[in-house]
Amino acid sequence: MKKFASAIAALAAASAVALAADQPQTRSLGESLYSISVGDVTMTIDAAHGAKILSFKRGDAEIISQLKMFNAFGSTFWTSPQSEWNWPPVAEYDRLEYQVEQTPTSLVMEGKTSERFGYSIRKKFEADPSDEAIVVTYSIVNRSDQTRKVAPWEITRVPGEGLIFFASRSSDITPAGLMEFNDKYGAAWYSFDEAKENRKINADGKGWLAYEGNNLLLVKKFPDLKPSQPAPAEAEIQVYVNQGTSFIELESQGAYSELAPGESLNYSVKWYLVPSQGKGVPSKKLLKTVNKLVK
């Protein structure tokens, strides 16, 4: 009887550990770094430097660019259209300190108000245990005394390699011919090709963008826009390929919206990271995996 009771207790303890591993957890890692994890997936954010996502891993496998060059790593957030601020990115959004509110299951990071543009940015990080995904909700708050129009814009940098695909036709991607996209299985596919120049395309997708690399499949789900909804000269989906084999930017934008003083808009992106053995070529299996995740 004692052996049986001991076995039951051990089984219960193991079950409790497994259950805890499946529940969202947040941690302060020191030096302004915070993490949120669920199951085998962990996202790490640097609150002192723009609340930038520095890492997104499944186990020990990394999907985010780790290049130590200015604006070549991590995942950040800007306002759109870019024509309003040109370059470099607005410091209060992209690289200055954010204040942190941590709970056992979420992180909320609040940036400073831009004196020049009158917006502040808030980022909320939550986990969805049902599919080991991380949901990032960005808020743009109009702190000015004027009614303004703005759109949200997430920029995620991955290594200069791998396969990118989304629901579109290559003939609808602009500028035409800048990058070679292939039409297969109802999606447009781009296999990385090295070039000496920087390139960027615009596309109207169906609310998701996928990247395969390092035996991982990253899928980002966001609101699907009508062609009339992005900011002027912008798009729902953008892909920027830096010269050489340095890095790629996976970009998505939300609707161009009017904000009265004190109003805010929210833009949520759900991040999935699952194992993959697609080997960098278009396949029905990859697309089936994506469709199952974003359904």
Backbone as CSV, one residue per row, in Angstrom:
resi,resn,N_x,N_y,N_z,CA_x,CA_y,CA_z,C_x,C_y,C_z
1,MET,0.830,-1.209,0.000,0.000,0.000,0.000,0.866,1.261,0.000
2,LYS,1.971,1.229,0.800,2.844,2.396,0.850,3.480,2.663,-0.501
3,LYS,3.911,1.552,-1.192,4.511,1.727,-2.514,3.506,2.319,-3.484
4,PHE,2.251,1.852,-3.393,1.202,2.353,-4.281,0.959,3.840,-4.022
5,ALA,0.905,4.215,-2.734,0.686,5.623,-2.374,1.841,6.487,-2.854
6,SER,3.066,5.961,-2.727,4.239,6.709,-3.179,4.207,6.915,-4.685
7,ALA,3.785,5.881,-5.404,3.700,5.975,-6.862,2.664,7.019,-7.270
8,ILE,1.519,7.017,-6.573,0.469,7.998,-6.867,0.975,9.416,-6.598
9,ALA,1.695,9.582,-5.483,2.221,10.906,-5.140,3.230,11.383,-6.184
10,ALA,4.086,10.450,-6.638,5.084,10.805,-7.649,4.424,11.181,-8.961
11,LEU,3.372,10.432,-9.317,2.645,10.728,-10.547,1.967,12.095,-10.458
12,ALA,1.382,12.381,-9.299,0.719,13.666,-9.102,1.717,14.810,-9.188
13,ALA,2.906,14.614,-8.598,3.942,15.652,-8.641,4.405,15.891,-10.074
14,ALA,4.601,14.795,-10.842,5.023,14.925,-12.236,3.955,15.632,-13.057
15,SER,2.698,15.310,-12.789,1.596,15.954,-13.510,1.537,17.446,-13.201
16,ALA,1.794,17.785,-11.934,1.776,19.191,-11.529,2.881,19.977,-12.220
17,VAL,4.056,19.357,-12.339,5.175,20.010,-13.029,4.846,20.215,-14.493
18,ALA,4.278,19.175,-15.136,3.914,19.280,-16.552,2.858,20.345,-16.766
19,LEU,1.871,20.386,-15.862,0.813,21.383,-15.965,1.371,22.787,-15.818
20,ALA,2.291,22.969,-14.868,2.894,24.286,-14.648,3.673,24.740,-15.869
21,ALA,4.347,23.807,-16.533,5.139,24.145,-17.717,4.262,24.636,-18.854
22,ASP,3.001,24.178,-18.879,2.082,24.564,-19.940,1.401,25.894,-19.665
23,GLN,1.530,26.414,-18.453,0.871,27.669,-18.096,1.809,28.853,-18.355
24,PRO,1.236,29.997,-18.730,2.069,31.187,-18.979,2.859,31.597,-17.746
25,GLN,4.093,32.000,-17.955,4.941,32.470,-16.869,5.726,33.688,-17.339
26,THR,5.845,34.673,-16.470,6.697,35.821,-16.759,7.838,35.856,-15.751
27,ARG,8.979,36.361,-16.205,10.147,36.438,-15.331,10.888,37.740,-15.570
28,SER,11.434,38.277,-14.501,12.394,39.369,-14.602,13.777,38.748,-14.625
29,LEU,14.527,39.003,-15.694,15.826,38.373,-15.882,16.977,39.263,-15.452
30,GLY,16.660,40.473,-14.978,17.705,41.416,-14.600,18.171,42.236,-15.780
31,GLU,18.795,43.392,-15.499,19.312,44.285,-16.528,18.238,44.657,-17.550
32,SER,17.031,44.910,-17.083,15.891,45.386,-17.877,15.285,44.326,-18.781
33,LEU,15.739,43.084,-18.679,15.213,42.018,-19.525,14.083,41.267,-18.820
34,TYR,13.043,40.953,-19.601,11.900,40.198,-19.098,11.563,39.108,-20.109
35,SER,10.994,38.014,-19.607,10.576,36.952,-20.506,9.146,36.539,-20.200
36,ILE,8.485,36.036,-21.236,7.181,35.409,-21.076,7.244,34.089,-21.827
37,SER,6.792,33.024,-21.187,6.908,31.706,-21.783,5.636,30.909,-21.578
38,VAL,5.420,29.965,-22.486,4.319,29.013,-22.366,4.743,27.750,-23.114
39,GLY,4.635,26.600,-22.436,5.109,25.372,-23.057,6.589,25.478,-23.370
40,ASP,6.957,25.198,-24.629,8.358,25.240,-25.048,8.752,26.589,-25.653
41,VAL,7.843,27.546,-25.657,8.070,28.820,-26.352,8.382,29.931,-25.356
42,THR,9.429,30.720,-25.649,9.824,31.822,-24.769,10.145,33.062,-25.592
43,MET,9.599,34.196,-25.168,9.887,35.500,-25.775,10.593,36.366,-24.736
44,THR,11.676,37.046,-25.141,12.443,37.902,-24.248,12.397,39.337,-24.751
45,ILE,12.135,40.276,-23.825,11.934,41.683,-24.179,12.873,42.553,-23.358
46,ASP,13.419,43.590,-23.991,14.318,44.532,-23.325,13.578,45.837,-23.050
47,ALA,13.143,46.038,-21.811,12.342,47.204,-21.466,13.121,48.509,-21.573
48,ALA,14.422,48.472,-21.358,15.231,49.690,-21.347,15.546,50.204,-22.746
49,HIS,15.318,49.386,-23.750,15.667,49.770,-25.112,14.487,49.521,-26.046
50,GLY,13.444,50.342,-25.870,12.310,50.315,-26.772,11.346,49.166,-26.584
51,ALA,11.431,48.456,-25.461,10.615,47.250,-25.265,10.710,46.357,-26.493
52,LYS,11.925,46.244,-27.009,12.174,45.454,-28.214,12.209,43.967,-27.862
53,ILE,11.583,43.156,-28.722,11.654,41.704,-28.561,13.025,41.255,-29.047
54,LEU,13.850,40.768,-28.150,15.209,40.361,-28.504,15.302,38.910,-28.945
55,SER,14.384,38.091,-28.454,14.493,36.659,-28.710,13.108,36.034,-28.740
56,PHE,12.948,35.046,-29.627,11.742,34.218,-29.656,12.202,32.807,-29.964
57,LYS,12.115,31.938,-28.950,12.697,30.597,-29.051,11.661,29.509,-28.810
58,ARG,11.929,28.374,-29.437,11.267,27.130,-29.066,12.357,26.213,-28.542
59,GLY,12.328,25.930,-27.251,13.455,25.251,-26.631,14.675,26.147,-26.713
60,ASP,15.750,25.650,-27.296,16.970,26.449,-27.467,17.107,27.011,-28.875
61,ALA,16.142,26.760,-29.743,16.237,27.178,-31.146,15.662,28.590,-31.318
62,GLU,16.454,29.484,-31.898,16.120,30.906,-32.035,15.624,31.216,-33.447
63,ILE,14.629,32.115,-33.554,14.117,32.528,-34.856,14.423,33.993,-35.169
64,ILE,14.741,34.810,-34.143,14.955,36.250,-34.325,16.423,36.529,-34.667
65,SER,16.649,37.537,-35.528,18.013,37.951,-35.853,18.732,38.436,-34.602
66,GLN,19.970,37.969,-34.431,20.800,38.344,-33.289,21.988,39.214,-33.702
67,LEU,21.964,39.791,-34.895,23.053,40.650,-35.347,23.225,41.847,-34.419
68,LYS,24.446,42.154,-34.064,24.706,43.286,-33.171,25.042,44.539,-33.985
69,MET,24.079,44.929,-34.825,24.200,46.148,-35.610,22.926,46.964,-35.418
70,PHE,23.042,48.283,-35.541,21.892,49.165,-35.335,20.749,48.784,-36.270
71,ASN,19.555,48.573,-35.693,18.355,48.235,-36.459,18.531,47.006,-37.345
72,ALA,19.245,46.003,-36.835,19.438,44.764,-37.589,19.015,43.540,-36.782
73,PHE,18.437,43.743,-35.608,18.088,42.618,-34.743,16.766,42.896,-34.037
74,GLY,16.190,41.838,-33.486,15.003,41.981,-32.650,13.748,42.338,-33.425
75,SER,12.688,42.611,-32.671,11.395,42.999,-33.239,10.926,44.264,-32.560
76,THR,10.513,45.257,-33.349,10.177,46.564,-32.826,8.814,47.014,-33.343
77,PHE,8.440,48.247,-33.023,7.132,48.777,-33.417,7.261,50.259,-33.725
78,TRP,6.690,50.666,-34.868,6.694,52.059,-35.287,5.275,52.503,-35.638
79,THR,5.114,53.792,-35.843,3.871,54.316,-36.395,4.017,54.447,-37.907
80,SER,2.900,54.369,-38.598,2.859,54.476,-40.052,1.893,55.601,-40.432
81,PRO,2.158,56.339,-41.519,3.164,56.085,-42.551,4.557,56.586,-42.171
82,GLN,5.556,55.950,-42.758,6.934,56.336,-42.484,7.229,57.746,-42.980
83,SER,6.489,58.222,-43.967,6.727,59.556,-44.529,6.580,60.658,-43.492
84,GLU,5.887,60.374,-42.378,5.708,61.397,-41.338,6.981,61.609,-40.521
85,TRP,7.813,60.572,-40.418,9.023,60.717,-39.592,10.304,60.358,-40.329
86,ASN,10.178,59.746,-41.501,11.300,59.447,-42.386,12.296,58.501,-41.721
87,TRP,13.450,58.987,-41.256,14.484,58.125,-40.656,15.408,58.986,-39.814
88,PRO,15.922,58.535,-38.704,15.777,57.200,-38.116,14.444,57.036,-37.407
89,PRO,14.142,55.827,-36.911,12.897,55.612,-36.166,12.811,56.522,-34.937
90,VAL,11.589,56.845,-34.549,11.348,57.732,-33.413,11.880,57.074,-32.139
91,ALA,12.743,57.768,-31.429,13.458,57.187,-30.287,12.510,56.700,-29.195
92,GLU,11.455,57.466,-28.897,10.544,57.083,-27.821,9.834,55.763,-28.111
93,TYR,9.618,55.457,-29.382,8.955,54.203,-29.739,9.950,53.049,-29.833
94,ASP,11.131,53.340,-30.369,12.026,52.301,-30.853,13.177,51.937,-29.926
95,ARG,13.676,52.896,-29.116,14.901,52.572,-28.378,15.029,53.176,-26.979
96,LEU,14.094,54.027,-26.549,14.181,54.553,-25.189,13.473,53.632,-24.200
97,GLU,13.629,53.943,-22.927,13.120,53.068,-21.866,11.594,53.046,-21.807
98,TYR,11.059,51.870,-21.525,9.631,51.667,-21.260,9.467,51.277,-19.790
99,GLN,8.387,51.744,-19.170,8.054,51.330,-17.811,7.314,49.996,-17.853
100,VAL,7.535,49.156,-16.836,7.036,47.781,-16.871,6.053,47.511,-15.742
101,GLU,4.958,46.863,-16.091,4.032,46.289,-15.108,4.006,44.789,-15.349
102,GLN,4.445,44.028,-14.369,4.549,42.576,-14.510,3.524,41.882,-13.639
103,THR,2.801,40.930,-14.226,1.935,40.033,-13.473,2.458,38.618,-13.703
104,PRO,1.934,37.618,-13.002,2.415,36.252,-13.225,2.221,35.746,-14.654
105,THR,1.278,36.345,-15.399,0.970,35.817,-16.737,1.061,36.851,-17.851
106,SER,1.434,38.101,-17.559,1.498,39.109,-18.615,2.542,40.171,-18.290
107,LEU,2.968,40.880,-19.339,3.866,42.026,-19.211,3.246,43.196,-19.960
108,VAL,3.200,44.359,-19.322,2.730,45.578,-19.979,3.854,46.597,-19.911
109,MET,4.247,47.142,-21.057,5.350,48.095,-21.118,4.873,49.385,-21.773
110,GLU,5.125,50.494,-21.091,4.622,51.813,-21.509,5.785,52.725,-21.839
111,GLY,5.782,53.261,-23.070,6.848,54.140,-23.504,6.567,55.600,-23.222
112,LYS,7.566,56.429,-23.415,7.423,57.868,-23.221,6.690,58.487,-24.407
113,THR,6.083,59.644,-24.162,5.402,60.369,-25.232,6.434,61.092,-26.099
114,SER,6.282,60.959,-27.403,7.149,61.694,-28.315,6.740,63.168,-28.327
115,GLU,7.659,64.058,-27.950,7.348,65.483,-27.962,7.090,65.983,-29.378
116,ARG,7.760,65.392,-30.339,7.616,65.824,-31.730,6.301,65.369,-32.349
117,PHE,5.887,64.119,-32.058,4.733,63.554,-32.750,3.498,63.384,-31.864
118,GLY,3.653,63.455,-30.555,2.493,63.444,-29.673,1.871,62.096,-29.411
119,TYR,2.548,61.019,-29.750,2.048,59.675,-29.467,2.895,59.010,-28.386
120,SER,2.266,58.108,-27.644,3.008,57.179,-26.796,2.596,55.768,-27.199
121,ILE,3.474,54.810,-26.926,3.242,53.418,-27.315,3.178,52.539,-26.069
122,ARG,2.202,51.645,-26.057,2.085,50.653,-24.993,2.111,49.268,-25.643
123,LYS,2.824,48.331,-25.011,2.910,46.967,-25.512,2.496,45.999,-24.404
124,LYS,1.581,45.117,-24.728,1.140,44.106,-23.769,1.478,42.728,-24.325
125,PHE,2.158,41.926,-23.515,2.586,40.586,-23.907,1.817,39.566,-23.065
126,GLU,1.076,38.700,-23.740,0.308,37.650,-23.067,0.540,36.330,-23.803
127,ALA,0.326,35.219,-23.109,0.484,33.907,-23.723,-0.866,33.213,-23.841
128,ASP,-0.998,32.416,-24.896,-2.192,31.591,-25.097,-1.800,30.135,-24.916
129,PRO,-2.139,29.525,-23.788,-1.710,28.144,-23.521,-2.322,27.130,-24.475
130,SER,-3.435,27.460,-25.110,-4.122,26.484,-25.960,-3.296,26.090,-27.166
131,ASP,-2.408,26.978,-27.630,-1.581,26.644,-28.786,-0.143,27.150,-28.650
132,GLU,0.298,27.369,-27.419,1.674,27.812,-27.137,2.057,29.024,-27.985
133,ALA,1.184,30.011,-28.010,1.423,31.233,-28.782,1.556,32.422,-27.838
134,ILE,2.237,33.461,-28.323,2.361,34.713,-27.594,1.585,35.790,-28.353
135,VAL,0.732,36.507,-27.647,-0.037,37.597,-28.252,0.562,38.925,-27.808
136,VAL,0.954,39.732,-28.784,1.495,41.063,-28.505,0.470,42.091,-28.971
137,THR,-0.024,42.897,-28.034,-0.992,43.943,-28.369,-0.323,45.297,-28.218
138,TYR,-0.250,46.018,-29.328,0.340,47.347,-29.356,-0.767,48.392,-29.290
139,SER,-0.549,49.437,-28.511,-1.488,50.544,-28.439,-0.778,51.841,-28.788
140,ILE,-1.379,52.618,-29.682,-0.896,53.965,-29.982,-1.859,54.945,-29.315
141,VAL,-1.336,55.789,-28.435,-2.168,56.739,-27.695,-1.864,58.148,-28.193
142,ASN,-2.906,58.864,-28.575,-2.744,60.254,-29.035,-2.696,61.178,-27.821
143,ARG,-1.498,61.615,-27.459,-1.319,62.500,-26.308,-1.330,63.976,-26.718
144,SER,-1.542,64.257,-27.990,-1.533,65.649,-28.465,-2.914,66.281,-28.286
145,ASP,-3.029,67.546,-28.655,-4.322,68.239,-28.587,-4.970,68.354,-29.961
146,GLN,-4.521,67.505,-30.898,-5.047,67.524,-32.251,-5.540,66.133,-32.662
147,THR,-6.561,66.099,-33.512,-7.002,64.840,-34.099,-5.998,64.433,-35.171
148,ARG,-5.554,63.184,-35.106,-4.488,62.711,-35.983,-4.912,61.411,-36.669
149,LYS,-4.222,61.078,-37.771,-4.430,59.787,-38.428,-3.113,59.014,-38.381
150,VAL,-3.212,57.730,-38.053,-2.011,56.924,-37.858,-2.363,55.446,-38.045
151,ALA,-1.344,54.640,-38.325,-1.517,53.185,-38.415,-0.422,52.490,-37.622
152,PRO,-0.702,51.297,-37.099,0.314,50.523,-36.361,1.191,49.718,-37.313
153,TRP,2.426,49.428,-36.863,3.414,48.803,-37.751,4.392,47.967,-36.921
154,GLU,4.349,46.651,-37.079,5.284,45.755,-36.393,6.373,45.315,-37.365
155,ILE,7.627,45.344,-36.884,8.799,45.009,-37.695,9.593,43.929,-36.970
156,THR,9.709,42.750,-37.567,10.407,41.629,-36.950,11.568,41.204,-37.834
157,ARG,12.766,41.194,-37.270,13.968,40.883,-38.051,14.393,39.434,-37.819
158,VAL,14.577,38.731,-38.920,15.000,37.334,-38.884,16.298,37.209,-39.698
159,PRO,17.028,36.095,-39.566,18.283,35.952,-40.314,18.083,36.011,-41.821
160,GLY,19.132,36.429,-42.536,19.089,36.509,-43.988,19.213,35.142,-44.633
161,GLU,18.135,34.378,-44.546,18.077,33.021,-45.100,16.635,32.548,-44.985
162,GLY,16.335,31.365,-45.472,15.040,30.767,-45.222,13.981,31.066,-46.266
163,LEU,12.732,30.806,-45.888,11.575,30.849,-46.779,10.494,31.731,-46.174
164,ILE,9.946,32.631,-46.984,8.867,33.526,-46.561,7.654,33.262,-47.441
165,PHE,6.463,33.226,-46.845,5.257,33.052,-47.654,4.039,33.652,-46.969
166,PHE,3.059,34.010,-47.798,1.818,34.608,-47.321,0.760,34.449,-48.409
167,ALA,-0.497,34.667,-48.054,-1.606,34.454,-48.984,-1.744,35.655,-49.916
168,SER,-1.180,35.511,-51.097,-1.253,36.563,-52.110,-0.858,35.951,-53.444
169,ARG,-0.940,36.752,-54.505,-0.436,36.350,-55.819,0.791,37.191,-56.135
170,SER,1.780,36.581,-56.760,3.002,37.317,-57.067,2.722,38.518,-57.955
171,SER,1.690,38.430,-58.802,1.357,39.536,-59.699,0.818,40.748,-58.952
172,ASP,0.388,40.553,-57.707,-0.152,41.664,-56.905,0.887,42.289,-55.980
173,ILE,2.102,41.745,-55.985,3.172,42.258,-55.124,3.893,43.393,-55.837
174,THR,4.122,44.481,-55.123,4.805,45.639,-55.715,6.035,46.019,-54.891
175,PRO,7.079,46.585,-55.551,7.264,46.749,-56.995,7.441,45.381,-57.678
176,ALA,6.943,45.272,-58.898,7.019,44.017,-59.631,8.473,43.674,-59.960
177,GLY,8.819,42.395,-59.788,10.120,41.904,-60.194,11.274,42.217,-59.265
178,LEU,11.006,42.902,-58.169,12.096,43.261,-57.264,12.634,42.044,-56.515
179,MET,11.731,41.143,-56.146,12.083,39.875,-55.515,11.288,38.781,-56.209
180,GLU,11.872,37.606,-56.321,11.225,36.533,-57.073,10.303,35.710,-56.175
181,PHE,8.995,35.952,-56.314,7.987,35.184,-55.595,7.375,34.153,-56.538
182,ASN,7.140,32.949,-56.029,6.503,31.887,-56.797,5.103,31.629,-56.272
183,ASP,4.164,31.417,-57.186,2.783,31.115,-56.821,2.591,29.603,-56.729
184,LYS,2.306,29.122,-55.519,2.025,27.702,-55.335,1.032,27.517,-54.193
185,TYR,0.063,26.631,-54.409,-0.874,26.217,-53.371,-1.676,27.395,-52.798
186,GLY,-1.867,28.443,-53.588,-2.659,29.576,-53.131,-1.907,30.595,-52.300
187,ALA,-0.565,30.560,-52.346,0.254,31.523,-51.600,1.413,31.982,-52.478
188,ALA,2.028,33.092,-52.078,3.244,33.595,-52.726,4.430,33.226,-51.847
189,TRP,5.488,32.640,-52.453,6.628,32.098,-51.719,7.910,32.774,-52.183
190,TYR,8.735,33.153,-51.226,10.043,33.743,-51.545,11.128,32.962,-50.825
191,SER,12.018,32.320,-51.599,13.192,31.659,-51.045,14.344,32.642,-51.097
192,PHE,14.991,32.865,-49.967,16.013,33.906,-49.872,17.055,33.791,-50.978
193,ASP,17.334,34.916,-51.606,18.413,34.995,-52.589,19.266,36.209,-52.256
194,GLU,20.553,36.000,-52.196,21.474,37.064,-51.804,21.629,38.084,-52.919
195,ALA,21.642,39.360,-52.556,21.859,40.443,-53.516,22.660,41.544,-52.844
196,LYS,23.247,42.413,-53.647,24.090,43.476,-53.110,23.300,44.712,-52.706
197,GLU,22.006,44.752,-53.065,21.202,45.922,-52.736,20.084,45.558,-51.754
198,ASN,19.579,46.577,-51.062,18.430,46.405,-50.190,17.153,46.388,-51.039
199,ARG,16.181,45.556,-50.618,14.938,45.451,-51.383,13.743,45.386,-50.441
200,LYS,12.613,45.948,-50.896,11.404,45.929,-50.075,10.177,45.831,-50.962
201,ILE,9.246,44.946,-50.568,8.006,44.781,-51.339,6.783,45.054,-50.453
202,ASN,5.661,45.341,-51.108,4.374,45.559,-50.457,3.366,44.538,-50.980
203,ALA,2.461,44.082,-50.115,1.465,43.106,-50.544,0.207,43.212,-49.687
204,ASP,-0.902,42.810,-50.284,-2.163,42.671,-49.558,-2.366,41.196,-49.283
205,GLY,-2.304,40.794,-48.033,-2.419,39.385,-47.688,-3.773,39.034,-47.116
206,LYS,-3.789,37.994,-46.300,-5.024,37.515,-45.679,-4.890,37.440,-44.160
207,GLY,-4.074,38.333,-43.583,-3.986,38.394,-42.135,-2.955,37.481,-41.510
208,TRP,-1.984,36.980,-42.302,-0.898,36.195,-41.720,0.346,36.289,-42.595
209,LEU,1.493,36.049,-41.942,2.788,36.099,-42.601,3.651,35.010,-41.973
210,ALA,4.317,34.189,-42.802,5.057,33.039,-42.285,6.509,33.060,-42.750
211,TYR,7.372,32.540,-41.896,8.807,32.432,-42.193,9.313,31.104,-41.664
212,GLU,10.033,30.362,-42.515,10.643,29.106,-42.093,12.160,29.233,-42.128
213,GLY,12.792,28.875,-41.020,14.248,28.885,-40.923,14.674,28.216,-39.637
214,ASN,15.889,27.689,-39.607,16.437,27.045,-38.410,15.541,25.924,-37.895
215,ASN,14.933,25.178,-38.824,14.020,24.080,-38.475,12.840,24.540,-37.632
216,LEU,12.441,25.796,-37.837,11.293,26.372,-37.146,10.383,27.050,-38.162
217,LEU,9.103,27.120,-37.817,8.129,27.869,-38.608,7.528,28.954,-37.726
218,LEU,7.811,30.210,-38.082,7.233,31.356,-37.398,6.011,31.820,-38.187
219,VAL,4.885,31.906,-37.510,3.654,32.398,-38.135,3.121,33.551,-37.306
220,LYS,2.843,34.660,-37.982,2.277,35.814,-37.292,0.882,36.087,-37.856
221,LYS,-0.085,36.137,-36.959,-1.475,36.374,-37.330,-1.887,37.767,-36.866
222,PHE,-2.540,38.528,-37.758,-2.929,39.908,-37.459,-4.202,40.239,-38.230
223,PRO,-4.847,41.373,-37.971,-6.091,41.708,-38.684,-5.874,41.802,-40.192
224,ASP,-6.765,41.174,-40.936,-6.725,41.230,-42.396,-7.326,42.559,-42.854
225,LEU,-6.579,43.297,-43.683,-7.019,44.611,-44.128,-7.582,44.563,-45.545
226,LYS,-8.514,45.454,-45.817,-8.935,45.701,-47.194,-7.856,46.561,-47.856
227,PRO,-7.744,46.518,-49.192,-6.708,47.301,-49.866,-6.757,48.792,-49.569
228,SER,-7.919,49.308,-49.175,-8.066,50.740,-48.907,-7.669,51.133,-47.485
229,GLN,-7.366,50.173,-46.614,-7.176,50.475,-45.200,-5.765,50.870,-44.769
230,PRO,-4.687,50.416,-45.431,-3.348,50.830,-44.979,-3.120,52.328,-45.138
231,ALA,-2.100,52.823,-44.443,-1.707,54.229,-44.569,-1.210,54.503,-45.988
232,PRO,-1.186,55.770,-46.410,-0.715,56.109,-47.758,0.674,55.560,-48.043
233,ALA,0.823,54.918,-49.209,2.092,54.357,-49.683,2.586,53.201,-48.810
234,GLU,1.714,52.624,-47.975,2.082,51.500,-47.124,1.241,50.282,-47.497
235,ALA,1.350,49.173,-46.736,0.645,47.941,-47.082,0.438,47.075,-45.858
236,GLU,-0.511,46.134,-45.957,-0.767,45.195,-44.860,0.461,44.351,-44.563
237,ILE,1.139,43.884,-45.629,2.345,43.058,-45.489,3.486,43.714,-46.246
238,GLN,4.654,43.748,-45.593,5.871,44.230,-46.233,7.012,43.286,-45.876
239,VAL,7.910,43.084,-46.826,9.115,42.288,-46.586,10.303,43.113,-47.062
240,TYR,11.254,43.315,-46.151,12.484,44.043,-46.477,13.655,43.072,-46.368
241,VAL,14.465,42.993,-47.430,15.644,42.132,-47.435,16.880,43.014,-47.470
242,ASN,17.674,42.959,-46.419,18.891,43.751,-46.377,19.957,43.120,-47.279
243,GLN,20.878,43.932,-47.729,21.905,43.444,-48.645,22.743,42.336,-48.016
244,GLY,23.277,41.478,-48.883,24.076,40.361,-48.403,23.228,39.305,-47.720
245,THR,23.791,38.664,-46.720,23.060,37.635,-45.967,22.838,38.087,-44.532
246,SER,22.596,39.360,-44.344,22.517,39.929,-42.993,21.180,39.657,-42.302
247,PHE,20.090,40.276,-42.759,18.815,40.070,-42.091,17.658,40.405,-43.026
248,ILE,16.477,39.937,-42.622,15.216,40.197,-43.330,14.237,40.780,-42.319
249,GLU,13.406,41.715,-42.763,12.338,42.243,-41.915,10.988,41.710,-42.387
250,LEU,10.257,41.096,-41.462,8.879,40.679,-41.687,7.992,41.744,-41.065
251,GLU,7.189,42.419,-41.870,6.457,43.585,-41.397,4.957,43.447,-41.669
252,SER,4.172,43.896,-40.718,2.726,43.952,-40.918,2.207,45.269,-40.369
253,GLN,1.136,45.765,-41.007,0.550,47.038,-40.589,-0.956,46.896,-40.401
254,GLY,-1.489,47.728,-39.509,-2.919,47.770,-39.272,-3.574,48.921,-40.016
255,ALA,-4.843,49.125,-39.756,-5.629,50.117,-40.480,-5.227,51.538,-40.106
256,TYR,-5.220,52.408,-41.102,-4.959,53.841,-40.938,-6.198,54.458,-40.305
257,SER,-6.062,54.954,-39.073,-7.220,55.340,-38.271,-7.092,56.757,-37.725
258,GLU,-8.229,57.387,-37.530,-8.266,58.739,-36.953,-8.377,58.639,-35.442
259,LEU,-7.514,59.389,-34.753,-7.519,59.400,-33.290,-7.723,60.826,-32.794
260,ALA,-8.762,61.026,-32.000,-8.968,62.309,-31.340,-8.009,62.400,-30.155
261,PRO,-7.796,63.592,-29.614,-6.934,63.730,-28.436,-7.370,62.785,-27.312
262,GLY,-6.432,62.042,-26.766,-6.718,61.101,-25.691,-7.157,59.728,-26.150
263,GLU,-7.495,59.574,-27.431,-7.925,58.274,-27.933,-6.724,57.380,-28.248
264,SER,-6.993,56.074,-28.346,-5.941,55.125,-28.676,-6.486,54.065,-29.618
265,LEU,-5.591,53.378,-30.293,-5.956,52.224,-31.104,-5.112,51.039,-30.676
266,ASN,-5.674,49.857,-30.823,-4.975,48.619,-30.461,-4.744,47.764,-31.697
267,TYR,-3.607,47.078,-31.714,-3.241,46.213,-32.829,-2.593,44.966,-32.243
268,SER,-3.234,43.818,-32.438,-2.736,42.571,-31.851,-2.139,41.652,-32.908
269,VAL,-0.982,41.099,-32.584,-0.309,40.126,-33.442,-0.061,38.867,-32.621
270,LYS,-0.534,37.740,-33.126,-0.345,36.471,-32.435,0.826,35.734,-33.067
271,TRP,1.819,35.414,-32.244,3.055,34.772,-32.692,3.011,33.277,-32.380
272,TYR,3.189,32.453,-33.414,3.311,31.007,-33.258,4.730,30.594,-33.656
273,LEU,5.262,29.595,-32.990,6.568,29.061,-33.348,6.532,27.549,-33.163
274,VAL,6.592,26.819,-34.285,6.449,25.363,-34.237,7.609,24.711,-34.988
275,PRO,7.921,23.454,-34.670,8.993,22.759,-35.389,8.645,22.593,-36.861
276,SER,9.673,22.569,-37.706,9.447,22.413,-39.140,10.639,21.731,-39.794
277,GLN,10.351,20.928,-40.789,11.396,20.274,-41.588,11.131,20.518,-43.068
278,GLY,10.635,21.731,-43.388,10.264,22.046,-44.757,11.428,22.239,-45.702
279,LYS,12.627,22.455,-45.160,13.863,22.552,-45.942,13.863,23.705,-46.933
280,GLY,13.095,24.743,-46.631,13.184,25.964,-47.425,12.525,25.919,-48.780
281,VAL,11.609,24.986,-49.011,10.914,24.915,-50.297,9.401,24.944,-50.059
282,PRO,8.639,25.530,-50.997,7.179,25.559,-50.846,6.605,24.150,-50.739
283,SER,5.600,24.002,-49.884,4.968,22.690,-49.748,3.538,22.847,-49.239
284,LYS,2.702,21.891,-49.615,1.329,21.870,-49.116,1.319,21.670,-47.601
285,LYS,2.293,20.903,-47.113,2.345,20.615,-45.672,2.570,21.895,-44.865
286,LEU,3.481,22.742,-45.324,3.719,24.008,-44.630,2.466,24.865,-44.609
287,LEU,1.816,24.969,-45.762,0.617,25.797,-45.836,-0.507,25.219,-44.981
288,LYS,-0.598,23.908,-44.934,-1.606,23.261,-44.091,-1.354,23.570,-42.621
289,THR,-0.078,23.555,-42.223,0.272,23.894,-40.841,-0.156,25.303,-40.505
290,VAL,0.141,26.241,-41.412,-0.238,27.638,-41.190,-1.763,27.775,-41.075
291,ASN,-2.484,27.188,-42.008,-3.939,27.319,-42.007,-4.550,26.741,-40.739
292,LYS,-3.951,25.671,-40.223,-4.447,25.086,-38.976,-4.217,26.025,-37.792
293,LEU,-3.090,26.728,-37.806,-2.777,27.651,-36.699,-3.660,28.890,-36.720
294,VAL,-3.887,29.464,-37.902,-4.561,30.772,-37.976,-6.060,30.663,-38.185
295,LYS,-6.587,29.467,-38.217,-8.023,29.267,-38.491,-8.901,30.061,-37.520
